[in-house]
């Protein structure tokens, strides 16, 4: 006899090893997410999980506000806090638009509430549909692995469960849920596969769903094996910084074409980007025969750059506008976090990620053409671009590297060089600035 769903879910949570603390439960109001919420509400407290119900009202369907109210009422009945996001996308929004907006909001709420992650109601039938969609789109093995049980900040504890048993659980609990008409609208690819294609396949091949789940498991094993290869090849000296990943070009160049290309693709996938086979081949060619500063396109805004003996993969780094900084508090600029406070100045280092500046008009911005500064402890002024090169900052990152200015004059390039000008005396009241990548 099959164990009760709550018992099975408890076993899944044990395997996922969720840390005690606050977790968002994404609840659309549909049967799957409502079943997830009811199950989690029964077993979360004993694991130290403080649940917050999170519902995104897309504003697409006329009943969306009523659905949001029902979700809030269910959360209240269960004694759980709820957060409702009103996205107001409008009736013309696509599935893709809705998904992107929903996850952006969920991740924003996670940050705002200090939650450890987001728990979603994806189940085995969703996985079957995902794998079939990716087969039809020509995905590689990593894509055919489908949705992982845990990735980044998402947790999917219902992946071993079938849709029918979740529906039966709701029936036994006497709980109703909203049925989104979009889920049966064949204009949407997933809905078409669910409502028409999979039933036709199952009529001919009754075990098609287990077969696709088996394919997903095989692909997952292969994907995980490539991840292990990436970690075990110590010569690659893999390093991840600010949404970019770097590999030792010499080590990569010495490998065979197939292995080297797969390592490039595996490395990029670690940051959520899929590199086509042909683009990975170009990146390997760059590692073998390119010169420092050369780049090749990897698609969707990503590039591979050869920089000081390393192949750097990542999105093109946009330069943000200059921004004035407060005398105290936090400020984000691009992929950097700047923290400012006041106090007695301490000795200033030439390189490093903390400095002290006199009070004044302090700003942060990107590199300007011809800009120079006089390095602390050096003689004469130097072009900042040359200092960045000497610090082995890849060409694609230089324009997005922060330059701090006092009253319009460059005084500090974090991690690269501090200017000898505007250095406060030790003990003088000054502004302390810490900079780190995010």
C-alpha positions as CSV (number, residue, x, y, z in Angstrom):
1,X,0.0,0.0,0.0
2,X,1.3,3.4,-1.0
3,X,2.3,5.6,2.0
4,X,0.2,8.7,2.6
5,X,1.3,11.8,0.7
6,X,2.4,13.7,3.8
7,X,4.7,10.8,4.8
8,X,6.2,10.6,1.3
9,X,6.7,14.4,1.2
10,X,8.4,14.3,4.6
11,X,10.9,11.9,3.1
12,X,11.5,14.2,0.1
13,X,12.1,17.1,2.5
14,X,14.6,15.0,4.5
15,X,16.5,14.3,1.2
16,X,16.5,18.0,0.2
17,X,17.9,18.9,3.7
18,X,16.1,22.3,3.9
19,X,17.7,24.6,6.5
20,X,15.4,25.9,9.2
21,X,14.1,29.4,8.6
22,X,11.7,31.3,6.4
23,X,10.7,29.8,3.0
24,X,8.3,31.1,0.4
25,X,5.6,28.7,-0.9
26,X,4.6,29.7,-4.4
27,X,0.8,29.3,-4.6
28,X,-1.0,30.0,-7.9
29,X,-4.4,29.0,-6.5
30,X,-4.5,25.9,-8.8
31,X,-4.8,22.3,-7.5
32,X,-1.1,21.4,-7.5
33,X,0.1,24.4,-5.5
34,X,-2.8,24.3,-3.1
35,X,-2.0,20.6,-2.4
36,X,1.6,21.6,-1.9
37,X,0.6,24.3,0.6
38,X,-1.7,22.0,2.6
39,X,0.9,19.2,2.7
40,X,3.7,21.6,3.7
41,X,1.5,23.3,6.4
42,X,1.1,19.9,8.1
43,X,4.8,19.0,8.3
44,X,6.8,22.3,8.1
45,X,6.8,23.3,11.8
46,X,8.4,20.1,13.0
47,X,11.3,20.9,10.6
48,X,11.7,24.5,11.7
49,X,10.4,25.8,8.4
50,X,8.5,29.1,8.7
51,X,6.3,29.3,5.6
52,X,5.1,32.4,3.8
53,X,2.5,32.0,1.1
54,X,3.4,33.9,-2.0
55,X,0.9,34.5,-4.8
56,X,1.5,36.5,-8.0
57,X,-1.7,38.0,-9.4
58,X,-0.7,38.4,-13.0
59,X,-3.7,40.5,-13.8
60,X,-4.3,38.4,-17.0
61,X,-7.6,36.6,-16.3
62,X,-10.7,38.6,-15.2
63,X,-10.9,36.4,-12.0
64,X,-7.3,36.9,-11.0
65,X,-8.2,39.3,-8.1
66,X,-10.7,36.8,-6.7
67,X,-8.2,34.0,-7.0
68,X,-5.6,36.1,-5.0
69,X,-8.2,36.7,-2.3
70,X,-8.9,33.0,-2.1
71,X,-5.2,32.3,-1.7
72,X,-4.9,34.9,1.1
73,X,-8.0,33.4,2.8
74,X,-6.5,29.9,2.6
75,X,-3.2,31.2,4.1
76,X,-5.2,32.9,6.9
77,X,-7.1,29.6,7.6
78,X,-3.8,27.8,7.9
79,X,-2.4,30.5,10.2
80,X,0.3,31.5,7.7
81,X,1.4,34.9,6.5
82,X,0.8,35.7,2.9
83,X,2.3,38.2,0.4
84,X,0.4,39.1,-2.7
85,X,2.0,40.6,-5.8
86,X,-0.2,42.5,-8.2
87,X,1.7,42.4,-11.5
88,X,-1.0,43.9,-13.8
89,X,0.3,42.3,-17.0
90,X,-2.9,42.6,-18.9
91,X,-4.9,40.1,-21.0
92,X,-2.3,40.2,-23.9
93,X,0.6,38.9,-21.8
94,X,2.2,35.7,-23.0
95,X,3.1,32.6,-20.9
96,X,6.7,33.7,-21.2
97,X,5.9,37.2,-20.0
98,X,3.9,35.8,-17.1
99,X,6.6,33.4,-16.0
100,X,9.4,36.0,-16.1
101,X,7.4,38.5,-14.2
102,X,6.3,35.9,-11.6
103,X,9.8,34.7,-10.9
104,X,11.2,38.2,-10.8
105,X,8.6,39.1,-8.2
106,X,9.1,35.9,-6.2
107,X,12.8,36.4,-6.0
108,X,12.3,40.1,-5.0
109,X,10.0,38.9,-2.2
110,X,12.5,36.3,-1.1
111,X,15.2,39.0,-0.8
112,X,12.8,41.4,1.0
113,X,11.7,38.9,3.5
114,X,15.1,37.2,4.0
115,X,13.7,33.9,2.9
116,X,16.0,31.0,2.3
117,X,14.3,29.9,-0.9
118,X,11.1,29.3,-2.9
119,X,9.1,26.1,-2.8
120,X,7.1,25.3,-5.9
121,X,4.4,22.8,-6.8
122,X,6.0,21.3,-9.9
123,X,5.3,17.5,-10.1
124,X,6.0,14.5,-12.2
125,X,3.5,15.3,-14.9
126,X,5.1,18.8,-15.3
127,X,8.4,17.1,-15.6
128,X,7.0,14.8,-18.4
129,X,5.7,17.9,-20.3
130,X,9.0,19.7,-19.8
131,X,11.1,16.9,-21.1
132,X,8.8,16.4,-24.2
133,X,8.9,20.2,-24.9
134,X,12.7,20.1,-24.8
135,X,12.9,17.0,-27.0
136,X,10.8,18.9,-29.6
137,X,13.1,21.9,-29.3
138,X,16.2,19.8,-29.8
139,X,17.7,20.3,-26.4
140,X,20.9,18.6,-25.4
141,X,21.3,16.1,-22.6
142,X,21.5,18.8,-19.9
143,X,18.1,20.2,-21.0
144,X,16.6,16.7,-21.2
145,X,17.3,16.3,-17.5
146,X,14.4,18.6,-17.0
147,X,13.7,20.4,-13.8
148,X,16.1,19.6,-10.9
149,X,14.7,18.9,-7.4
150,X,16.7,21.9,-6.2
151,X,18.3,24.7,-8.2
152,X,19.5,28.2,-7.2
153,X,16.8,29.3,-4.9
154,X,14.0,27.0,-6.1
155,X,13.0,23.7,-4.4
156,X,10.6,21.3,-6.0
157,X,9.6,18.6,-3.5
158,X,6.6,17.3,-5.5
159,X,8.6,16.1,-8.5
160,X,8.0,12.4,-7.6
161,X,4.2,12.9,-7.3
162,X,1.7,12.5,-10.1
163,X,-1.1,15.0,-10.8
164,X,-3.8,12.5,-10.2
165,X,-2.7,11.7,-6.7
166,X,-2.5,15.4,-5.8
167,X,-6.0,15.9,-7.1
168,X,-7.2,12.9,-5.0
169,X,-5.5,14.4,-1.9
170,X,-7.5,17.6,-2.4
171,X,-10.7,15.7,-2.8
172,X,-10.0,13.8,0.4
173,X,-9.3,17.1,2.2
174,X,-12.5,18.6,0.8
175,X,-10.6,21.5,-0.6
176,X,-11.4,23.1,-4.0
177,X,-8.9,25.0,-6.2
178,X,-9.0,27.3,-9.2
179,X,-8.7,25.9,-12.7
180,X,-6.8,28.3,-14.9
181,X,-8.4,28.2,-18.4
182,X,-5.0,28.9,-19.9
183,X,-4.0,25.3,-18.8
184,X,-6.4,23.9,-21.4
185,X,-5.9,26.5,-24.1
186,X,-4.1,24.6,-26.9
187,X,-2.6,27.8,-28.2
188,X,0.0,27.4,-25.5
189,X,2.6,24.8,-26.3
190,X,2.5,23.2,-22.8
191,X,-1.3,23.1,-22.8
192,X,-1.4,21.5,-26.2
193,X,1.1,18.8,-25.2
194,X,-0.9,18.2,-22.0
195,X,-4.4,18.1,-23.5
196,X,-3.8,16.6,-27.0
197,X,-0.3,15.2,-27.7
198,X,0.3,13.2,-24.5
199,X,-3.1,11.6,-24.5
200,X,-2.6,10.5,-28.1
201,X,0.8,9.1,-27.3
202,X,-0.5,7.3,-24.2
203,X,-3.2,5.7,-26.3
204,X,-0.5,4.1,-28.4
205,X,2.3,3.9,-25.8
206,X,0.7,3.6,-22.3
207,X,4.1,3.9,-20.6
208,X,5.2,7.0,-22.4
209,X,5.2,9.1,-19.2
210,X,7.5,6.7,-17.3
211,X,9.7,6.5,-20.4
212,X,10.1,10.3,-20.5
213,X,10.8,10.4,-16.8
214,X,13.5,7.6,-17.3
215,X,15.0,9.7,-20.1
216,X,15.1,12.7,-17.7
217,X,16.9,10.6,-15.1
218,X,19.5,9.3,-17.6
219,X,20.2,12.9,-18.7
220,X,20.4,14.1,-15.1
221,X,23.1,11.4,-14.3
222,X,25.0,12.5,-17.4
223,X,24.7,16.2,-16.5
224,X,25.9,15.6,-13.0
225,X,28.8,13.6,-14.3
226,X,30.0,16.5,-16.4
227,X,29.7,18.8,-13.4
228,X,32.0,16.5,-11.5
229,X,34.5,16.5,-14.4
230,X,34.5,20.3,-14.3
231,X,35.3,20.2,-10.6
232,X,37.9,17.4,-10.7
233,X,40.0,18.9,-13.6
234,X,42.1,21.0,-11.2
235,X,44.2,22.4,-14.1
236,X,41.1,24.3,-15.3
237,X,41.4,26.5,-12.1
238,X,37.7,27.3,-12.5
239,X,36.7,30.6,-10.9
240,X,33.2,32.3,-10.8
241,X,33.0,36.0,-10.3
242,X,30.1,38.5,-10.9
243,X,28.1,36.2,-13.2
244,X,31.2,35.3,-15.2
245,X,33.1,32.0,-15.1
246,X,36.8,31.7,-16.1
247,X,38.9,28.6,-17.1
248,X,42.6,28.1,-17.7
249,X,42.9,28.5,-21.5
250,X,46.1,26.3,-21.7
251,X,44.5,23.3,-19.9
252,X,41.3,23.7,-22.1
253,X,43.4,23.9,-25.3
254,X,45.2,20.7,-24.5
255,X,42.0,18.6,-24.4
256,X,40.3,17.0,-27.4
257,X,37.7,18.9,-29.3
258,X,34.7,17.1,-27.9
259,X,35.8,17.2,-24.2
260,X,36.9,20.8,-24.4
261,X,33.7,21.9,-26.0
262,X,31.6,20.0,-23.5
263,X,33.5,21.6,-20.6
264,X,32.8,25.1,-22.0
265,X,29.1,24.2,-22.3
266,X,29.0,22.7,-18.7
267,X,30.8,25.8,-17.3
268,X,28.3,28.2,-18.9
269,X,25.4,26.1,-17.8
270,X,26.6,26.4,-14.2
271,X,25.6,30.1,-14.6
272,X,22.3,29.3,-16.3
273,X,23.4,29.8,-19.9
274,X,23.1,27.3,-22.7
275,X,26.0,27.5,-25.2
276,X,25.3,25.9,-28.7
277,X,27.8,23.3,-29.9
278,X,29.1,25.5,-32.7
279,X,29.6,28.5,-30.2
280,X,31.5,26.2,-27.8
281,X,33.7,25.1,-30.7
282,X,34.6,28.7,-31.4
283,X,35.4,29.3,-27.7
284,X,37.8,26.4,-27.7
285,X,39.4,27.7,-30.9
286,X,39.9,31.0,-29.1
287,X,41.6,29.3,-26.2
288,X,43.9,27.6,-28.6
289,X,44.8,30.2,-31.2
290,X,43.5,33.6,-29.9
291,X,45.4,36.5,-28.4
292,X,44.5,38.2,-25.2
293,X,41.5,40.6,-25.5
294,X,39.9,38.7,-28.4
295,X,36.3,37.6,-28.0
296,X,33.7,35.4,-29.7
297,X,29.9,35.4,-29.5
298,X,28.2,32.7,-27.5
299,X,24.6,33.8,-28.2
300,X,22.0,35.6,-26.2
301,X,24.3,38.4,-25.1
302,X,27.1,36.1,-23.9
303,X,30.7,36.2,-25.0
304,X,33.9,34.2,-24.5
305,X,37.0,36.3,-24.0
306,X,40.7,35.3,-23.8
307,X,42.2,37.3,-21.0
308,X,45.7,36.8,-19.6
309,X,45.7,33.1,-20.2
310,X,42.1,32.5,-19.1
311,X,38.9,31.9,-21.1
312,X,36.2,34.1,-19.5
313,X,32.6,33.2,-20.2
314,X,29.7,35.5,-19.3
315,X,27.2,38.2,-20.3
316,X,28.5,41.4,-21.8
317,X,28.9,43.8,-18.9
318,X,26.8,47.0,-19.4
319,X,28.1,50.2,-18.0
320,X,25.7,52.0,-15.6
321,X,25.4,55.7,-15.3
322,X,27.4,57.6,-12.8
323,X,25.8,57.7,-9.4
324,X,26.4,60.0,-6.4
325,X,27.0,58.2,-3.1
326,X,25.5,58.9,0.3
327,X,27.9,59.5,3.2
328,X,26.4,56.4,4.9
329,X,24.5,53.4,3.9
330,X,24.5,51.0,1.0
331,X,24.5,51.6,-2.8
332,X,24.5,49.2,-5.7
333,X,26.2,50.0,-8.9
334,X,26.1,47.3,-11.6
335,X,27.2,44.1,-10.0
336,X,28.8,45.8,-7.1
337,X,27.8,46.7,-3.6
338,X,29.2,49.8,-1.9
339,X,28.9,50.3,1.8
340,X,29.7,53.7,3.3
341,X,30.1,54.9,6.9
342,X,31.9,57.7,8.8
343,X,34.6,57.5,11.4
344,X,38.3,58.1,12.2
345,X,40.4,57.3,9.1
346,X,42.7,54.3,9.1
347,X,45.9,53.8,7.0
348,X,45.0,53.5,3.3
349,X,46.2,50.6,1.1
350,X,47.1,51.0,-2.6
351,X,45.2,47.8,-3.5
352,X,42.3,46.4,-1.6
353,X,38.5,46.7,-1.2
354,X,38.3,49.3,1.5
355,X,39.5,52.9,1.5
356,X,38.9,56.2,3.3
357,X,38.0,59.5,1.7
358,X,37.5,63.1,3.0
359,X,33.9,64.2,3.1
360,X,32.8,65.7,-0.3
361,X,31.0,64.9,-3.5
362,X,31.7,61.2,-3.8
363,X,30.4,59.3,-6.9
364,X,30.9,56.0,-8.7
365,X,30.9,55.4,-12.4
366,X,32.6,53.5,-15.2
367,X,35.9,54.2,-16.9
368,X,36.2,57.3,-19.0
369,X,38.4,57.7,-22.0
370,X,41.9,58.9,-21.2
371,X,41.2,59.0,-17.4
372,X,44.4,58.8,-15.2
373,X,45.3,58.8,-11.5
374,X,48.6,58.9,-9.5
375,X,48.9,55.5,-7.7
376,X,49.6,55.6,-4.0
377,X,53.3,55.1,-3.4
378,X,54.0,55.5,-7.1
379,X,55.6,58.3,-9.2
380,X,53.6,60.1,-11.9
381,X,50.1,59.5,-13.1
382,X,49.0,56.4,-14.9
383,X,46.1,55.6,-17.3
384,X,43.4,53.8,-15.4
385,X,42.9,51.4,-18.3
386,X,46.6,50.4,-18.0
387,X,46.2,49.8,-14.3
388,X,43.2,47.6,-15.0
389,X,45.2,45.6,-17.5
390,X,48.0,45.1,-15.0
391,X,45.5,43.9,-12.5
392,X,44.5,41.3,-15.1
393,X,40.9,42.6,-15.4
394,X,39.4,41.2,-18.6
395,X,38.7,43.6,-21.4
396,X,35.0,42.8,-21.3
397,X,34.9,43.8,-17.6
398,X,36.8,47.0,-17.6
399,X,34.0,49.4,-18.6
400,X,31.8,47.9,-15.9
401,X,34.5,48.2,-13.2
402,X,33.7,50.9,-10.6
403,X,35.8,54.1,-10.5
404,X,35.2,56.3,-7.4
405,X,35.6,60.0,-7.8
406,X,35.8,62.8,-5.3
407,X,34.6,66.2,-6.6
408,X,34.8,64.7,-10.1
409,X,38.4,63.5,-9.9
410,X,39.2,59.7,-9.9
411,X,40.6,58.6,-6.5
412,X,40.1,54.9,-6.3
413,X,39.6,51.8,-8.5
414,X,38.7,49.1,-6.0
415,X,41.0,46.1,-6.0
416,X,43.3,47.8,-8.5
417,X,44.7,51.2,-7.3
418,X,44.2,53.9,-4.8
419,X,45.2,57.4,-5.8
420,X,47.8,59.3,-3.7
421,X,45.6,62.3,-3.7
422,X,42.7,62.9,-1.2
423,X,44.2,60.6,1.4
424,X,42.9,61.7,4.9
425,X,45.3,61.7,7.8
426,X,45.0,58.8,10.2
427,X,42.4,59.6,12.9
428,X,40.8,62.4,10.8
429,X,37.0,62.1,10.5
430,X,36.4,60.6,7.0
431,X,34.1,58.4,4.9
432,X,34.9,54.7,5.0
433,X,34.0,52.8,1.8
434,X,33.9,49.0,1.3
435,X,33.3,47.5,-2.1
436,X,32.4,44.0,-3.0
437,X,31.1,42.0,-6.0
438,X,27.6,40.6,-5.8
